[in-house]
């Protein structure tokens, strides 16, 4: 009896763990197969010309979460309508000139591929589908322009049927909501960050752990933005809270940046005996912060609990101020130098602002329990960044492939030319959003090859022997199951794409089935040959996972400081934080397998965040200055700050030893100018603007002097790129 009592909970626990891991994959497979069954039955029932297009739409749109299905469906329709509109226009203009038509088609597909590489989100997905739809409609119409309009309408109907069936199944059958994933990911991120911050404050973090944690937080910031956009399609509660969720994501990035600045400053102070004195005096404040983080690190913070945590953090802020003043008095009693006192003031300011930023985050989370709230008024969205040259390379490569195969088709009158051009355009678009396009194209190649072998066997040995839709579905459902299983796993997704898409396009019988082995083999050979060409082009023609792009992304990271110095101040913090992390996330993924490159990119991100954030807050402080003589535009300290800005721009455009020294001289001159400026205000942070300005300047100087910073290497941009290429 006791054995059965023990085995019951163990079995339920094992079943629950399976349901949360492998079970999710099998639910996805079941829903995909059910969607295919319904969509294909409707397609045959309505006698649609190409039922395979319906099934391809199912697999393109199908995702694990219903919000992502709805979002992809929406953008699929937009992409389809864009492609359809352009193709109908081009056919009307060039219906007698196939060469000009194919030239315009290649340019359009290249532009769509560049857009997909540029955006890398649902907008990029719409670009992929705009190019794919244009080829799918345009190539048959180039042979029979009189049927172009009806062909376009049929494709729209087929795509719509696939979208509707997939959306209904995803939303009604065992729904996995994006909103639940969004909340769970957001809450676990805060808990993980609190644990990470406590470990750092207690000196228990290794450098590798710091880098990996910040890379994970950057990736989560990007993924949470995509989840927020997807969840708005499925959940009206998320839609009315979308602004607050965007604010929370931005506030978390600010919190992590502030913590890193504090952590780096403490690490630099601990490297010298004089600095260790400052850290020792500041240690009670650090311990209080660690204690304040303890409840956040122990369990997930629910929205209903956030108000209590916000009140507790607010009280911690009030208790922290007298401790900071007491520590400053202790330092003065020891006869500390002005430099050490400035170190203490800067560290204390970072500590207080870190707690204040965390308090703001919990206030925003607490507001989520209300349907309407003033914190919903958030106008600054996540701003992704991408390298324009990389997007242009992807677009030009795709356009050249489409143009080259189109020319070969015309020159040889190849019967399977349309299939070849369609395939190379689709592969180029799909691989443009991959960090390793050569690997993805190779997986698609082998998946398509397997689909050709299995499809030939089914088409000419099984299909003639069966009658009725149920038997037809049962005949190919094992192939779809295998492909969906591969598609559900990131490491084998390429095999699933190749197997499913080309099996559905070439091996599913149309309403009017034609058993022509020669045509079947020609079409499959054309598809496989085109995939191989696209794979070779993606591997050898400026692939994105190579040093040329690593160097450009490093340059883009440095240019974020130029943006901080000279960009529009309104909404700058949000744009700076999101854009910098998006660039790091791209670079980290593209440099997979090269830890030396990842480490260098991470070091640049740390430096950019430290200096860029300090520059932005320095600019915001100047924008808030009252109109008094000692704060005027023509004062010496304001002129020195402007000189510092120009020096930082030169340094981050060309990071060499000369520009590094020029920036150091400029910041030291600015510090002297601020110190020598009389200010008739109490010398506290909350009452003295110049005291805060001095803190920002001192932190910039500390970052420039950091021996672990890439700026300390004194390397030029060229040297940095040669390092990346090694």
PETA-V302354 format. One record per pair of residues at least 4 apart in sequence whose C-alpha atoms are under 8 Angstrom apart, sorted by the first residue. I is the first residue (numbers start at 1). GAP is how many residues later the second one is. Records with the same first field share a line. If there is no record, write none. Layout:
I->GAP  GAP
This chain:
1->4
2->4
3->4
4->4
5->4
6->4
7->4
8->4
9->4
10->4
11->4
12->4
13->4
14->4
15->4
16->4
17->4
18->4  5
19->4  5
20->4
21->4
22->4
23->4
24->4  40
25->4  460  463
26->4  459
27->4  147
28->4  35  36  460
29->4  452  455  456  459
30->4
31->4  138  139  142
32->4  26  27  30  134  452
33->4  444  447  448
34->4  135
35->4  23  130  131  134
36->4  19  22
37->4  436
38->4  127
39->4  15  16  19  122  123  126  127
40->4  11  14  15
41->4  428
42->4  119
43->4  5  8  11  115  118
44->4  7  467
47->464
48->106  110  463
49->105  461  462  463
50->4  108  460  461
51->4  107  457  458  459  460
52->4  452  453  454  456  457  458
53->4  102  105  106  451  452
54->4  104  105  106  107  108
55->4  107  449
56->4  106  444  445  448  449
57->4  102  105  106
58->4  104  105  107  108
59->441  442
61->8  11  12  15  102  105
62->7  104  108
63->5  6
64->4  5  112
65->4  105  110  111  112  113
66->4  101  104  105  109  110  111  112  168
67->4  110  111  112  163  164  165  166  167
68->4  110  159  162  163
69->4  97  98  101
70->4  97  160  163  164
71->4  51  158  159  162
72->4  50  53
73->4  90  94
74->4
75->4  47  48  50  51
76->4  49  50  53
77->4  83
78->4  48  52
79->4  46  47  48  49  50  51  52  54
80->4  46  49  50  53  54  76
81->4  49  75
82->4  48
83->4  46  47  48  49  50  51
84->4  46  49  50  53  68
85->4
86->4  48
87->4  47  50  51
88->4  60  61  64
89->4
90->4  5  11  14
91->4  10  47  50  51  54  57
94->4  6  7
95->6  47  50
97->4
98->4  44
99->4
100->4
101->4  41
102->4  301  304
103->4  300
104->4
105->4  29  30  33
106->4  292  293  294  296  297
107->4  292
108->4  23  291
109->4  21  22  23  25  26  286  289  290  316
110->4  21  284  285  286  287  288  289
111->4  284  288
112->4  15  16  18  19  283  317
113->4  14  15  18  278  281  282  285  315  316  319
114->4  277  278  279  280  281  282  318
115->4  9  12  276  280
116->4  5  7  8  9  10  11  12  275  313  316  317
117->7  273  274  277  315  316
118->6  268  269  270  273
119->4  5  265  267
120->4  5  313
121->4  105
122->4  104
123->4
124->4
125->4
126->4
127->4
128->4  298  301  302
129->4
130->4
131->4  294  295  298
132->4  290  293  294
133->4
134->4
135->4  286  287  290
136->4  286
137->4  11  14  15  18
138->4  10
139->4  279  283
140->4  5  8  278
141->4  5  6  7  10
144->4
147->4
148->4
149->4
150->4
151->4
152->4
153->4
154->4
155->4
156->4
157->4
158->4
159->4
160->4
161->4
162->4
163->4
164->4
165->4
166->4
167->4
168->4  5
169->4
170->4  5  6
171->4  5
176->4
177->4  54  57
178->4  49  52  53  56
179->4  48  49  52  55  56  59
180->4
181->4  46
182->4  42  45  46  49
183->4
184->4
185->4  39
186->4  38
187->4  113  114  115
188->4  112
189->4  28  31
190->4  106  107  110  111
191->4  105  106  107  108  109  110
192->4  105
193->4  63  104
194->4  99  100  102  103
195->4  98  99  102
196->4  17
197->4  62  93
198->4  92  95  96
199->4  5  6
200->4  5  63
201->62  85  86  89
205->4  5
206->4
207->4
208->4
209->4
210->4
211->4  388  391
212->4
213->4
214->4
215->4  369  370  373  387
216->4
217->4
218->4  363  364  366  367
219->4  362  363  366
220->4
221->4  28  32  357  360
222->4  356  359  360
223->4
224->4  25
225->4  21  24  157
226->4
227->4
228->4  10  14  17  18
229->4
230->4
231->4  7  8
232->4  6  7  10
233->6
235->4
236->4
237->4  134
238->4
240->131  132
241->4  127  130  131  135
242->4  134
243->4  132  133  134  135  136
244->4  120  121  123  124  131  132  133  134
245->4
246->4  132  135  136
247->4  117  131  133
248->4  113  116  117
249->4
250->4  132  324  327  328
251->4  106  107  109  110
252->4  106  109
253->4  324  325
254->4  103  323
255->4  99  102  103
256->4
257->4  352  353
258->4  92  95  96
259->4  91  92  95
260->4  346  350
261->4  89  349
262->4  85  88  89
263->4
264->4
265->4  82  434  437
266->4  13  81
267->4
268->4  7  438
269->5  6  7  9  10
270->5  6  9
271->4  5
272->4
273->4
274->4  66
275->4  65  68
276->4
277->4
278->4  53  62  65  66
279->4  65
281->46  49  50
282->4  42  45  62  66
283->4
284->4  39
285->4  35  38  39
286->4  65
287->4
288->4  28
289->4  66
290->4
292->21  24
293->4
294->4
295->4
296->4  5
301->4  5
302->4
303->4  62  63  64  65  66
304->62  65
305->4  61
306->4  56  57  59  60
307->4  55  56  58  59
308->4
309->4  53
310->4  49  50  52  53  56
311->4
312->4
313->4  42  45  46
314->4  42  45
315->4
316->4
317->4  35  38  39
318->4
319->4
320->4  32
321->4  31
322->4
323->4
324->4  24
325->4
326->4
327->4
328->4  13  16  17
329->4
330->4
331->4  5  10
332->4  9
336->4  5
337->4
338->4
339->4
340->4
341->4
342->4  353  356
343->4  355
344->4
345->4  350
346->4  349  350  352  353
347->4
348->4
349->4  336  346
350->4
351->4
352->4
353->4
354->4
355->4
356->4
357->4
358->4
359->4
360->4
361->4
362->4
363->4
364->4  11
367->6  8
372->4
380->191  194  195
381->193  194
382->192  193  196  197
383->191  192  195  196
384->194  195  198  199
385->194  195  197  198
386->5  197
387->4  165  166  169
388->4
389->4
390->4  154  159
391->4
392->4
393->4  149
394->4  34  38
395->4
396->4
397->4  31  140  144
398->4  26  27  30  31
399->4
400->4
401->4  23  24  133
402->4  19  22  23
403->4
404->4
405->4  12  15  16
406->4  11  15
407->4
408->4  6  9
409->4  5  6  8  9
410->4
413->4
415->107
416->4  103  106  107  110
417->4  109
418->4
419->4  104  107  108
420->4  103  106  107  109  110
421->4  109
422->4
423->4  104  107  108
424->4  103  106  107  109  110
425->4
426->4
427->4  14  104  107
428->4  106  110
429->4
430->4
431->5  6  7  9  10  107
432->5
433->4
434->6
435->109  110  154  155
436->4  107  108  109  154
437->4  98  101  102  106  107
438->4  97  98  100  101  105
439->4  96
440->4  54
441->4  53  90  91  93  94  97
442->4  52  90  93
443->4  49  51  52  55
444->4  50  51  52  53  54  55  87
445->4  50  53  83  86  87
446->4  49  52
447->4  47  48  49  50  51  52  53
448->4  47  50  51  52  53  54  55  79  80
449->4  49  50  79
450->4  49
451->4  47  48  49  51  52
452->4  50  51  55  72
453->4
454->4  25
455->4  48  51  52
456->4  5  51  64
457->4  5
458->4  5  17  18  49
459->4  5  48  49  50  56
460->4  55  57
461->4
462->4  13
463->9
466->5  6
467->4  5
468->4
469->4
470->4
471->4
472->4
473->4
474->4
476->4
477->4
478->4
479->4
480->4  20
481->4
482->4  14
483->4  12  13  14  16  17
484->4  12  16
485->4  11
486->6  7  8  9  10
487->5  6  7  8  9  10
488->4  5
489->4
492->4
493->4
494->4
495->4
496->4
497->4
498->4
499->4
500->4
501->4
502->4  5
503->4  5
504->4
506->14  17  18
509->4
516->4
517->4
518->4
519->4
520->4
521->4
522->4
523->4
524->4
525->4
526->4
527->4
528->4
529->4
530->4
531->4
532->4
533->4
534->4
535->4
536->4  5
537->4
538->4  5
539->4
542->4  6
544->4  5  46
545->4  5  45  46
546->4  44  45
547->4  174  177  178
548->4  173  177
549->4
550->4  37  40  41  47  174
551->4  169  170  173
552->4
553->4  30  34
554->4  47  50
555->4  98  162
556->4  27
557->4  23  26  27  47  48  51
558->4  46  50  94  95
559->4  93  94
560->4  16  19  20  48  52
561->4  47  50  51  87  88  91
562->4  5  86  87  90  91
563->4  13
564->8  12  48  49  51  52
565->47  50  51  80  84
567->5
568->4
569->47  50  51
571->4
572->4  44
573->4  40  43
574->4
575->4
576->4
577->4  32
578->4
579->4
580->4  25  29
581->4  24
582->4
583->4
584->4  17  18  21
585->4
586->4
587->4  11  14
588->4  10  13
591->4  6  7
592->6
594->4
595->4
596->4
597->4  127
598->4
599->4
600->4  110
601->4
602->4
603->4  106  107
604->4  105  106
605->4
606->4
607->4  96  102  103
608->4  5
609->4
610->4  90  93
611->4  88  89  92
612->4
613->4
614->4  82  83  85  86
615->4  81  85
616->4
617->4  79
618->4  75  78  79
619->4
620->4
621->4  68  71  72
625->6  64
626->5
627->4  5
628->4
630->5  47  48  49
631->4  7
632->6
633->5  6
634->4  5
635->4
636->4  37
637->4  33  34  36  37  40
638->4
639->4
640->4  26  27  29  30  33
641->4  25  26  29
642->4
643->4  23
644->4  19  22  23  26
645->4
646->4
647->4  12  15  16  19
648->4  15
649->4
650->4  5  9
651->4  5  8  9  12
653->64
654->5  62  63
655->4  5  56  59  60  61  62
656->4  55  58  59  60  61
657->4  56  57  58  59
658->4
659->4
660->4  44  51  54
661->4
662->4
663->4
664->4  37  40
665->4
666->4
667->4  30  31  33  34
668->4  33
669->4
670->4  27
671->4  23  26  27
672->4
673->4
674->16  19  20
675->19
679->9  11
681->6  7
682->5  6
683->4  5  8
684->4  7
685->4  6  7
688->4
689->4
690->4
691->4
692->4
693->4
694->4
695->4
696->4
697->4
698->4
699->4
700->4
701->4
702->4
703->6
704->5  7  8
705->4  7
706->6
707->5
708->4
709->4
710->4  5
711->4
715->4  5
716->4
717->4
718->4
719->4
720->4
721->4
722->4
